[in-house]
Amino acid sequence: DVFDRLMVLGGFPEPFLSGDEREARRWRRGRLDRVIREDIRDLEAVRNIQGISLFLDMLRSRVGGMVVLSNLAQDLRVAPQTAKSWLEVLERMYLVFRVAPYTRSIPRAIQKPPKVYFFDNGDVIGGPGARFENLVATLLLKRLDFIEDYEGYRCELRYIRDKEGREVDFAVFVDGSLEELIEVK
């Protein structure tokens, strides 16, 4: 029951404890509107609030896939640098987090597209597969944050994709050493 509620309602206490999907949708819509229309407007230098709102909606339906910012920018008719800055704003507001690809070359890692996940599982638009992958991503991120804070190790959550298109959803690195490979199905 708890797992099903996390998958549908998300992890915030108000919608989770209410157990009502309709109420959870209303609460989530109000939260996202407040963050975009008030917090971002007051704290960030974003002029196109409608554009960042559309950008967020596009990200909500692309969870688990690689996010090519230039493609999103083209769809929204903005500059790729604008899409990049919007993603950074959403990260600073703790709405989303990026999982970068693993590569030995830092310049190549910057060029490869990241995956974007939401801190609240309820924000994900998509089927149960996307919601489950997002839930696993948030739980892994929380675990790695705990290890960093408590144990003092440097931790990274990455994904691995080779030239043939084969992919592992999550690679956990602790102090530069690969600890786990996790495929979500």
Residue, then its C-alpha position, 0 to 999 in steps of 0.5 A: d500500500v505504501f509503495d502504491r501511494l508513493m508511486v501515485l501520490g508522491g512523497f510530500p506529506e500532505p498528498f501522501l497522507s491524504g491518500d486522495e489522488r484528486e487532492a494530491r493533483r490539486w496540491r501538486r498543481g498549487r505547489l508547482d504554480r507557487v514555485i514557478r510564479e512566485d519563488i522563481r520570479d522573486l529569486e531568479a532572473v527569469r523573465n519568461i515564466q510561461g516558457i519555464s513552465l512549459f519547459l517543466d511540463m516537457l521535462r515531466s514527460r521525459v523522465g528516464g530518458m536522455v534530455v537533449l536541451s537543444n531539442l527542447a530549446q528548439d521545440l520552445r523556440v528559445a536559445p539552447q543556453t536559455a534551456k540550460s539556464w532554466l534547467e539550472v534554475l529548476e535544480r536550484m529550486y529542488l524540483v529536479f536533479r540531473v544524472a550525468p553520463y559516466t565517461r572517463s573524459i570530462p569534456r565528453a561527459i559535458q557533451k553527452p545529454p543528462k537524464v532528469y528526475f524529479f524530487d517528488n515522484g508525483d510530479v512525473i507524467g508517464g506510465p508506471g515504468a517512468r514513475f518507478e525509475n524516478l522513485v529509484a533515482t530519488l532513493l539512490l540520491k538520498r542514500l548517496d547524500f547520506i553516505e556523503d554526509y555521514e561517512g564523508y565519502r564523495c558519491e556520484l550517481r551516473y548512468i552508463r551508455d555505450k556506443e551501441g546504445r546499451e544502457v545501465d540506468f544507474a551507476v553508483f560511484v563512491d570515492g571514484s570507485l564503481e560500487e553498483l550497477i542498477e537497471v530498473k524494470 
